[in-house]
Amino acid sequence: MKSLKNKTALVTGGAGFIGSHLSQGLLDMGARVIVLDDLSTGKKENMKDFLKNPKLFFIRGDANNLNTLKNIFASYKIDYVFHYAAKVGVVRTYEDPLGVLRDLEGFRPILELSKKNKIKKAIFSSSSEVYGNPLELPSKEDGALNPKIPYAAAKLVGEHYFRFYFHKLGLPATALRFFNVYGPRQESSSYGFVTGIFIRQALEGKPLTVYGNGTQTRDFVFIKDNVRAAIATLFAPKTDGEVINLGSGKPSTILNLAKKIAKVSEDPKVKIKFVPRPEHDFILYRHPHVSKMKQLLGFLPEYSLEDGLRMTYDWYKQNYGKRN
Ligand SMILES: NC(=O)c1ccc[n+]([C@@H]2O[C@H](COP(=O)([O-])OP(=O)(O)OC[C@H]3O[C@@H](n4cnc5c(N)ncnc54)[C@H](O)[C@@H]3O)[C@@H](O)[C@H]2O)c1
């Protein structure tokens, strides 16, 4: 296994679901990790397994703020930047579109400082939302985009910034277009994501509410695979200046997801209920083309949907009630 000993990584959004797992992964590889998070949706509790690690430095602050970032770059010799802080969640972006667009302000400062300080690699967490209601399936990185919501617009601008800083200014930088990531610690409130919501419903003895007839598709990647791919990107210079889909390439219908969650719950009382699709559930299909991911990263997810869901379910079961 490659080592990150004597390397320092800045993870913005590191107290969030994905960022906390990534931070743990980086620490496990020997890196020193600086987490910058405003705790807007993230939680210190997400970092409880490694908060006391002497190589972990937590800074509460705004990743879009130039002075905050300047102070961090002045205090630590940073080798890698993972820019994961963002106002997340489709429902949230409906409620506060302008708040989402504030994330546009963070790209230039973090990239300028990364370039000035000659970091080795910057990675950006983009999203399959840039495909909106996809115009082609499977969706290819250089194919047609159809962003529909401010969150998607912010992600698209971020991708362009990261590409531009490599192609024009020589900063090694990559944007990863995450499809649906799921796993322990993911938000399961009504602002959350389908997997967490279904699991919470199962644990509360409520039916799993499938929108419409459940034939919508999404592409699910277990958090451990997502982290492995992001870290692999550090060691893959071919990814510099690229935008890469990060998915399984094997989408699942939402009904199939609900059935699998009912199965892993091993609770025969868990039922599925079909409900009308709310306004924000207008994306029918997602299906990433994953050949670029395989070629440039040599990456393939290891966890099957069922195995990942079982681990996620078990985690929620143990932690249920202690958080939302
Ligand atoms: N979860 C997914 O399926 C998915 C899919 C595509 C893209 N992404 C992207 O991955 C990243 C992580 O998402 P997540 O699912 O872990 O969500 P999350 O809400 O758990 O993590 C986001 C973190 O960023 C922090 N944050 C938000 N704005 C900030 C700011 N201005 N300054 C400092 N910290 C700030 C939040 O407190 C939170 O800890 C995000 O950029 C998200 O857009 C996630």
The ligand as an ORCA input file, in Angstrom:
! r2SCAN-3c Opt
* xyz 0 1
  N     -23.188     12.344     -0.842
  C     -23.214     12.228     -2.154
  O     -23.819     11.278     -2.690
  C     -22.528     13.261     -3.033
  C     -22.725     13.162     -4.418
  C     -22.092     14.103     -5.225
  C     -21.272     15.057     -4.691
  N     -21.114     15.132     -3.340
  C     -20.233     16.167     -2.818
  O     -19.347     15.613     -1.866
  C     -19.035     16.591     -0.857
  C     -19.327     16.026      0.514
  O     -20.720     15.761      0.600
  P     -21.392     14.957      1.807
  O     -22.401     14.060      1.230
  O     -20.337     14.431      2.691
  O     -22.204     16.105      2.541
  P     -22.010     16.730      4.013
  O     -23.058     17.780      4.140
  O     -22.011     15.654      5.019
  O     -20.574     17.384      3.903
  C     -20.337     18.718      3.528
  C     -19.478     19.326      4.607
  O     -19.100     20.646      4.208
  C     -19.264     21.518      5.340
  N     -19.442     22.868      4.762
  C     -20.443     23.310      3.972
  N     -20.206     24.581      3.587
  C     -19.028     24.935      4.166
  C     -18.232     26.106      4.136
  N     -18.598     27.186      3.422
  N     -17.080     26.128      4.846
  C     -16.678     25.050      5.563
  N     -17.382     23.903      5.613
  C     -18.533     23.852      4.914
  C     -20.459     20.980      6.087
  O     -20.487     21.386      7.443
  C     -20.226     19.475      5.932
  O     -19.388     18.993      6.982
  C     -19.852     17.819     -1.214
  O     -19.055     18.700     -1.967
  C     -20.953     17.267     -2.075
  O     -21.462     18.252     -2.955
  C     -21.735     14.254     -2.502
*
